[in-house]
Amino acid sequence: MANPVHFRARDGFEADLVIERGATAVAAIEVKSATTVTRADFRGLRKLQEATGKRFAGGVVLYDGETRAGFGEGMYAVVIRALWEPL
């Protein structure tokens, strides 16, 4: 069963929702109200990736924009409306 938690690094970067799948995998979601997303929006997810190493399965920034995009190493920007509209 997945165990949802929040992540905050000592330097203040965070991930809004971290889902742990036992001791084997970790994924994270950051939610932004902005209509654009940049590499900087992934700082908290990258900190979590550093902290969890090979357990890190991927990260998503949900944002209020128009397009989906990859940001390397299992990191993706996904439009919030994708939660209820077909893509």
C-alpha positions as CSV (number, residue, x, y, z in Angstrom):
1,M,0.0,0.0,0.0
2,A,1.2,3.5,-0.8
3,N,2.1,5.8,2.0
4,P,1.6,9.6,1.2
5,V,3.8,12.1,3.0
6,H,5.2,15.6,2.5
7,F,8.9,16.4,1.9
8,R,10.8,19.4,3.0
9,A,14.6,19.7,2.7
10,R,16.7,21.6,5.2
11,D,17.2,24.4,2.6
12,G,13.4,24.9,2.4
13,F,12.8,23.2,-1.0
14,E,9.8,20.8,-0.8
15,A,7.5,18.4,-2.6
16,D,3.8,18.7,-1.8
17,L,3.0,15.0,-2.0
18,V,5.4,12.1,-1.8
19,I,4.1,8.6,-2.3
20,E,6.2,5.8,-1.0
21,R,5.7,2.3,-2.1
22,G,7.1,0.3,0.7
23,A,10.9,0.5,0.8
24,T,11.3,0.1,-3.0
25,A,9.9,3.2,-4.7
26,V,9.2,6.9,-4.2
27,A,7.4,9.3,-6.5
28,A,6.5,12.9,-5.9
29,I,4.1,15.7,-7.0
30,E,4.5,19.4,-6.7
31,V,1.5,21.6,-7.4
32,K,1.8,25.1,-8.9
33,S,-0.9,27.6,-9.7
34,A,1.3,29.3,-12.3
35,T,0.6,29.1,-16.0
36,T,4.2,28.4,-16.8
37,V,6.7,26.0,-15.4
38,T,10.5,26.2,-15.3
39,R,13.4,24.0,-14.3
40,A,13.4,25.8,-11.0
41,D,10.0,24.5,-10.1
42,F,11.6,21.0,-9.9
43,R,14.1,21.9,-7.1
44,G,12.2,20.2,-4.4
45,L,11.7,17.1,-6.5
46,R,15.4,17.0,-7.3
47,K,16.3,17.3,-3.6
48,L,14.0,14.4,-2.9
49,Q,15.6,12.5,-5.8
50,E,19.1,13.1,-4.3
51,A,17.8,12.0,-0.8
52,T,16.2,8.8,-2.1
53,G,18.7,7.7,-4.8
54,K,17.7,4.7,-6.8
55,R,14.3,4.5,-5.0
56,F,13.2,7.6,-6.8
57,A,10.7,6.6,-9.5
58,G,9.8,10.1,-10.8
59,G,8.4,13.5,-10.2
60,V,5.6,15.6,-11.6
61,V,4.8,19.3,-11.4
62,L,1.1,19.9,-11.9
63,Y,0.5,23.4,-13.2
64,D,-2.2,25.6,-14.7
65,G,-0.7,25.7,-18.2
66,E,-1.3,24.3,-21.6
67,T,1.3,21.7,-22.5
68,R,3.0,18.7,-21.0
69,A,6.7,18.6,-21.0
70,G,9.6,16.5,-19.9
71,F,12.3,18.0,-17.7
72,G,14.8,15.1,-17.8
73,E,15.5,12.2,-15.4
74,G,11.9,11.1,-14.8
75,M,10.6,14.7,-14.2
76,Y,7.5,15.9,-16.0
77,A,5.3,19.0,-16.1
78,V,1.7,18.0,-16.5
79,V,-1.3,20.4,-16.8
80,I,-3.7,20.2,-13.9
81,R,-6.7,19.7,-16.2
82,A,-5.2,16.4,-17.2
83,L,-6.7,15.1,-14.0
84,W,-10.3,15.4,-15.4
85,E,-9.9,15.9,-19.2
86,P,-8.7,13.4,-21.8
87,L,-5.4,14.5,-23.3
